[in-house]
Amino acid sequence: MASKQSEAVRRHWAAARLAMVRPDAEQPDGESWGDLTAEPRGVDYIEVEAGGLPAMWLVPKRRVQDRVLLCLHGGGYIGGSLYTHRKMFGHLAKAAGVRALVVDYRLAPAHTHPAQVDDAADAYRWLLDQGIDPAHIAFTGDSSGGALSVTAQLRARERGLPLPAAAMPFSPWTDLEAAGKSYETNQEKDPFFYPETVRTLAATFLGEGGDPRDPPASPLYADLAGLGPIYIQAGGDESLLDDARMLDEHARKAGVDVRLDVFPGMQHTFQMAAGRAPEADDAIGRMAAWVAPRLGL
């Protein structure tokens, strides 16, 4: 059973769904999304430009300076920002004892695929240009950002760049066709992610004539062989649960070292309740413990 604090995430998604179907309902904004997360203590925020993109360094007081998390926010490729997600990624950076860089990649519909994956790869190139060892960088992201944490690696490889040490996608949105069985099994538990909603988001992201099975858009159709270890998290009650399971299976078949943790009773991106909900803090702690040895800590 979800804690009272984690129920705030479910209420957030329920309000977002209501706003979609009833124009007269109160419209949630980015600030309310970010309010799900408590402010992490002992983390400084420094805005920078990274590869031509707005970005923000999250700098814990106690950290290893030369290890970095490249953080890619969720929002269905149409929303979210470094401001909505800075606190959640700040908790992760603090728990891991490393710096994190959150990037504002371009959003649809103004900028359709592959703008997002190109931007994420540009941000990675910028980190390398700062002299950071690729073996000291891990990618992470939630939802659409979770998919980007994998597809951006593939774009980097296409450009001849060395791969990062690891990736940590959570609640990754990998199936743009919304074909997973969990849309049925979790239909009564997930208040927002209905198949038609997800397909509409996918069409907006892909643009006219876009292919939901294009490998740079969906890692389920990409060659993942040679990627570093991947740690996936998902909520047991989210409709996108099978997105995580399918990514896990696809990566295993490609020979990738992969781990999947499913948190019973949790919603999509429940980690947004970091600093407030015990389940979110547990998830953040698991990611930090997992990534430390991958970054040589």
C-alpha positions, 0 to 999 in steps of 0.5 A: 500500500502506498504511503500517504506522501506517495498518494500526492503523485497519484493525485497529481496525475489525476488532476492532469487527466481531469485538466485534459478532459475538462477545460474548465478544471484547474490546469496544473502547471510546472510549479505544482509538478515541482512542488511534489519534491521537497527541497534537498538541503545542501545542494547549490544550483548554477545555471549554465549553457551546455552545448547551446542549451539551457542547463543547470548544475546541481552541486551537493556540498559533499561531492566528488567533483569529477563524477557527473550525472547527465539528467534528462527530464520527463514531460512527454517531450512536450513539457517539463524543464530543468526547474520542474525536475531540479529538486528530484535530480538534486536528491539523486546527486546528493545521495550519490555524492556527485554533480548533476547536470539537468538539460532543457532540451527542445520540446514538441510540437515546436521541435519534433523528433529527433531534436530531443535526442540530438540535444541530449547528445549535444549536452553529453558532448559538452560534458566531454569537452569540459574534460570529464571522463566518459567513464565518470558520466552516467545518464539518467531520466524519467519517463521520456527522459528515461528513454532519452537516457538510452537513445542519446547514447546511441546518437552519441555512438553514431557521432563517434563519441565514447559511451558513458559508464551507465544509465538509470532510466526510471518509468521510461516511456519506450513504447510509443504505440502503447501496446503493453498489457499493463495498459489493461492490467493497471487501467484502474490504478493509473489515473492518467496514462490511457493508450489514446493519451500516450499515442497522442503524445507520441504523434506530437513528439514524432511529427507528421509521418513519424515512425513510432518504431524509429530506433532513435525514438524508441530504444525497443527497436534499437541495437543496444549491444555494447551499452554500459549497465542499465538500472531501470525502475518502475511503479507497479501501478503505472500503465507504462510498467510494460515499457520498463519490462520490455526495455529490460528484456530487449537490453538483456537480449543484446547482452547488456548488464541490466537490472529492473526494480518494480515498486509495488503500489507506485505510480509513474515517476513516483520518485518526484516525491523525493524528500517527502515519500519513503518509497521515493527516497528508497528508490533514490537511495537504490539508484545512488548505491547502484551507480557509485561503483559504475562511476568508480566510487 
